[in-house]
């Protein structure tokens, strides 16, 4: 059987500053088509089948295209059978036919995107929400690409918006997550060599025990790389008063148990932070080209924005932590610590080209080697000719990082800017214009830091473990 194919060549891309253009995107092939109500053979967009019918046709190199619409039932979740795999250079691909026009709504009953023992998949261009557990979960799955996905609201338990566990060389690229979750982005428990690239995340609420953060860079996993990612914390979904729960829906019995008031949070850690490594402390974790920020209106409960402790082999570069001036005077921008008292000193800890603005400033212990640290209470730390995008002092946020290397490619406008605006409206939130928000805080982004207007703002990623395309 030969499946029909379609080339999708033009897409309307609207950037966050209101610039609209028709942009040529890389053409892609569709071998099969699915829709929420499909009852056909799946070989054409006129006769789509249901998503679950694709699994019997899926094979290395085969692509399923999802037609526009909302997908809600069990037959429409992205949940392939365990053991179904693509192959190196020939992934199994599930993509929205039109970027951002496919909505996987699990209605609190199912898992919208769930890979379990599935390798070499690409999932691209959709929105997902309202899970019975983690919204986008990779479990014992390796060499997968999760690209251009906006996701929100996990179950209120031990879950994440994006979670990667017991798998290696997975890539999350041009993604956005927010809402109810213990953590927004987590790769842990042998989720090794995970890369998170050009992500935006906002922590909004969780009523269960355990550490809370937007991004964790180490939790019994190694080789984590987060580059050109933005994190913030609103706390807007926290109940004013509640009984702290365990991971099984019962009141937590143990340390810090009981009733919480004033929208308080159990174990609020940071925006970018770490949990722990029980064995080898050499995390080999890297945080590059990123921004952590909070505003005066945010209900921020942690005591720092960027937090590392009790680890070896960590590098932070070109990263800025911003507390809106005049607000949150008790919050440190960076809290960079070594080993606990009585243990050997940490080694290979480097903070280079970092900027601290506002709050109570940065705390950096002697275990850390520092290079080119810029610190101030406001943007007055910059002179009249510079800002965070055109400076040699502290973080420079102009360019993209790719595989840990700062390139000459402009980072701005934010690649998922319009997708985030649209998806936040779909999720019932006030929309966030990421590019405009960052400019509001940090000043005008120079033209040299902006991609050409006719660029879509995202370059398809290679499969994890393979060489990136030149940019």
N, C-alpha and C positions, 0 to 999 in steps of 0.2 A: 504494500500500500504506500502510495506517495501522498504525504500531506501537503495541502496547499500552503503557500507562504505569502507573507505581506511585508512590504517595506514601509516602515514609518519614518518619514524623512523630515517633517516639519513639526515643530512644537512651539506653542506660544509661551515665552518665558517672560515673566514680569518681575523685575528686580525691586528690592525693597524701597528704593528711592523714587519709585514711580516711573521708571524707564521701561517701556514695553517694546519688544521687538520679536520678529519672527526669526527663529534660530534653527539652523540645520543641525539635527542630531544624527549621531551614527545610526545608520539603518540597521534593523535587526530582523531576524527571521522568526516567524511563528509557525511551529509545527502543528500545534493544537490550540484550541480556544475553549474557554470555560466562562460560564456566567452563573449567577445565583439560581436561575430557573432553567438552565439549559437541559434539553432533552434530546439533543441531536448526537451526531457521531463525533463532534469535536474537530472536524477537519476544515471547517471554515467559520468565519465570524457569523455567518447566517445560521449555522447549525452547531452552536456550542454545546458541550456537555457540562456536567457538574465537575467540580475540581476532583472529587474522589475517583472519577472515571479515568483521570489522567495517570494515576499511579500504575495501572496495568500497561500503559503505553510508554511510560517514562523509561529512558535509557540514556547513557552518556551522550552528550551533544544535543539532546532534544529540549525544545523550548515550549512551555505553555504560556500563552498570553491570556490575561484576564480582561474581560470586557468591563466597561464602566459599570459601576453600581455598588450596592451594599450587599455583602455576603454575611449571612447570619447563622445558618444551620450547620449541623455536624458534617454534612457532605461538602461544605464549602470552606472549611478551615485548611490552612497550609500545614498539613500534618501527615507527611509521607510515612509509609510503613517502615519500621526499623529494618536496616540492612539494605535499603535502596540507595545506591550510590552512583554518582557520576564518575569521571576519571580525570586524571591530570590533563588540562587543556581542553577537556570536553565535559563541562559541568552539565548537570540538569538545571535548567533555568525556569523560574516562575517569575513573570514580570507583568506589571500593569501595562495594558496596551497604550494607555495614556497616563503619563506620570501624575500621580496624586488623585486619580479619579476612581480608584478601587479602594473600598473601605471594608476591612474584615472586622466585623463587630461581633465579638464572642458573647456579648450580653451577660457576662459574669458566669457563664455556664461551661465554657470551653477554653481551649488554648488557641489563640488566633494563628500564631506562627510557632511551630514546634518541630524542631529537628532532633530526633533521637536515634543515634547510631546511623546517621546519614552524612556521608562525606561528599565533597565536591558538588555543592549546590550553589546557585546564585539566586537570591530573592531580591527583587528590584521594583521600586516605584509605587508602593502601596502604603495605605494607612491602616493601623491596627489598634484595637482598644478593648478594654473591658473584659479582662481575662479572669478565669477561675484560678489562675496561678500567675506565672510570668507571662508577659505579653509576647515578647520575642525571645524564645528560649532555644539554646543549643546545648544538648546533653550528649556527651560521649560522641560528638560529631566534630570532624576536622576538615580543614581546607575549604571553608565556606565563606561566601561573600554576602553580607547583608548591606544593601545599598539603597539610598534614597527612600528610607522608610521613616515615617512619623508615627510614633506610638505613645499611648497614654493609658494610665489607670490599670495597674495590676490588681489582684486580690489584696486585701489588707492583711497580709501575713508575711511569711519569710520569702518574699518574692521581689522581683525586679521588673523594670520596664524592658531592659535588655540584659539577659543573663547567659553567660558562657561557662560551662562547667565540664571537666573531664574530656577536653578536646584540645587540639593544638592547631596553630596557624589559621585562626579565623579572623576575618576582617569585617569591622563595622565602619562604613564610609558614607559620609553625607547623610547622617541620621539625626533624629530629634526625638527626645523623650521627656515626658512630664507627667505629673499627677500623683496618685496614691501609689506608693511603693516603698519598701524599706530602703532600697537603693535604686537609682535610676540606671546606672551602668555598672555591672559587676562581672568580672571574669575571675573565677575562684576554683579552689579544689581541683588542681591540675588542669585548669583552663590556661594552658601555657602558650606563650608567644602570640597573644591576642593583640591586634592593632585596632585602636579606635581613632578614626581620622575625620576631622571636620564634623564633630558632633556638637549638638546643643542640648543642654539638659537643665531641667528645673525640678528641684525637690519640693513637693507640696504637702505631703502628709503621710504618717504611718503611726498606728496605735498599738504596735506589738513591741516586744522586747528585742534588744539587739542594736548594734551600731547603725547609724543613719548617715548617709552621704550621697552625693550626686555621682561621683566616680570613685571607685576603689582601685588602687594600683597594685595591691598585693594582698592576697588572702589565700595562702597555701597554693600559690601559683607563681610562675616565673616568666620573665621576659616580656612583661607588659609594656606596650608603647601607646601613649596617648599623645596625639599631635594635632595642633590647630583646633582645639576643642574649647567650648565655652560652657561654664557652669554657673548657675545661680540658685537661689533658695528663697521661696516666698512663704512657705508654711501655711498657705491659704486654706488647705483642706484639713488642718488640725482642728479637732473638736475642742471647745473651751474646757470641758471636763469629761474625763473618761477613765475607765479602769484599764490598766495596762494588760494586754492579752498575750498569751503564748502563741506558738505557731499552729496550734490546733483549735483555736477559737475559744479557749477557756482562760479565765483570769490567771495571769502569771503569778507563780508562787516561787519566791526566791529574792535575790538581791534587787533592790529598787522596785519591789512590787507595790501595788496599791493604786489609789486614785490620783490622777494627774489633773492639775488645774492650770488656768491661765495659758492654755494652748501649749503646755510644756511637752517636751519630747524626751523620750528615753534614749540615752546615749547618742546625743547629736555630735557627730565627729567633725565634719568639714564638707566643703564642696569637692575638692580633690583631697583624698586621704588614703589611709591604709588600715587594714585590719591587723593581721599577724601572719608570720611564718613560723610554724611549729618546728620545722626541721632546719634546713640550711637557710641562714638569714640573708644570703646573697640574692636579693630579689631581681637584680638586673632590670629594674623598672625605670622608665623614662617618661618625662612629661615635658613636651616641647611646644613652643609657639601658642600658648593657651592663655585663657582669661578666666579668672574667678571674680564675680562681682555680686554685691548686694546693694540695695537702695535703702533710703530712710524708711520706706513704708513696709519693708520686708520683716516678717516675724522670724528673725534669725536667732536660733538658740545655741549653735556651736560657739566655741570661743576662738576659732581661727578659720580662715578660708582654705588654706593649703596646709596639710598636716602630715608629717612623716615622723616615725619614731621606731626604734628597736629594729632597724634594718641596716643591711650593708648594700653597697652597689646600687645606688640610686643617682640619677642625674636629672636636674631640672634646668631648662634653658629657655630663654626668650618667653618668660611667663610673667604675667602681670596679675596682681591681686588688688582689687579696688573695693574700698568701702566708701560709700558716698560721703563726702566730707561733711563733718558736723553730726554724723549719726553713728550709732553703735560704738561708742568710745571704748567699750570693754573688749572689742574683738580685735585679735591680731590678724594681720594680713597673712603672714607666714608663721607657722610654728614648726620649725625644723629641729628635731631632737636626735640625739644619738641613742646608745644603749642605756637601759635602766642602770641605776646605781649598783655598783658591785660587779658588773659584767665588763668584759673587755670592750674597749672603745670600738665604735663602728668605723668602718673603712670604706673608701671609694664612694664618698658622699660629696656630690658637686652641685652647687647652685650657681649658675652663670647667667649673666644678662637677665636679671630679674628686677621687677619694679614693684614697690609697695606704696600704695596711696591710701591715706585715710586710716580710720580706726585707731588702734593703739600701736600701730607699726608692726614690724617684723621681729620675731624671736628666732635667732639662728645660733645654735650651739657650736662650740669649737670643733666638734667632730666633722662639721661640714666645711669643705673648702669653698670659698666664695670668690667670684670674679665679677666685677662690674655690677654691683648692686646699687640701685637708685631708690631712694626712699624719701617720701615727703607726705605732708598732711593734706595736700591738694595738688591740683594741676600746676600750681605755681612752681612746682619742682622743675618744670620745663622752662627754657627760655623762650623768647618770642618767636624763634625760628624753628622750633621743634615740637613734636608731640610723640606719642607712643608708636607712630608709624614711620617717622623719619628721624630717628635718633640713633646715636651710637652709645648713649648712656642707658643702662638697664635694658629692658625688653624692647625688641623691635618686632612689631606685629604686622609688618607689611606683606611678608612672603609665605608661601606654602612650605610646609615640611612634607617630605615624602620618604617613608621608610627611615625616619630619623635624620634626614639630611635636609638642611634648609636650601630651597631651590630659588631660582630667579622668577618663578611664576607668582603673579599677584594672588593674594588670598581673597580680596574683596571684589564686589559685594558678597555677602554671605551666600554660599552656594544653595542653601535650602531656604532662603529668605521668604519667598512667596509661598512655598509649600508649608512653612511653619505658620505664616499668617493664616492661610486657608484652613489648615488642620486645627489650629487652636480655636477658630470660630466653630468648626465642626464639633469640637470637644466641649463647647459651651464656655470657653474661657475668653477673656479679653485678649485680642491678638497681640503678639509681640513682633515688631519689626526689628529684627536682630541688628541689621546694619545701622539703622537710625538710632537704636538704643546705644550701641557702642560709640557712635559719633557724638551722641548727646553727652556721654561721660568723658570721652577721651579726645574729642575734637575732630575736625574734618579729616577724612581719609584722603591723602593726596592722590592725584590722578595716576601717578606711577605705581600705586598699590592696587589699582583697579584693573580687572580684566576688560578687554574690549567689549563694547555694548552688545555685540552680536554673539558673544560666547554664552553657552548655557550655564556656565559656572560649575560644571562637574565633568570630570573625565572618567570614563569607565575604568574600574580598577582591574588589575590582574588578579588571578587567583592567588590566595595567600601562599607564600612560599616560592612564588615565581617572581621574576623581575618585573618591576613597574614599567609601564610604557613611558617613554620619554615625554617630558612636559616642557 
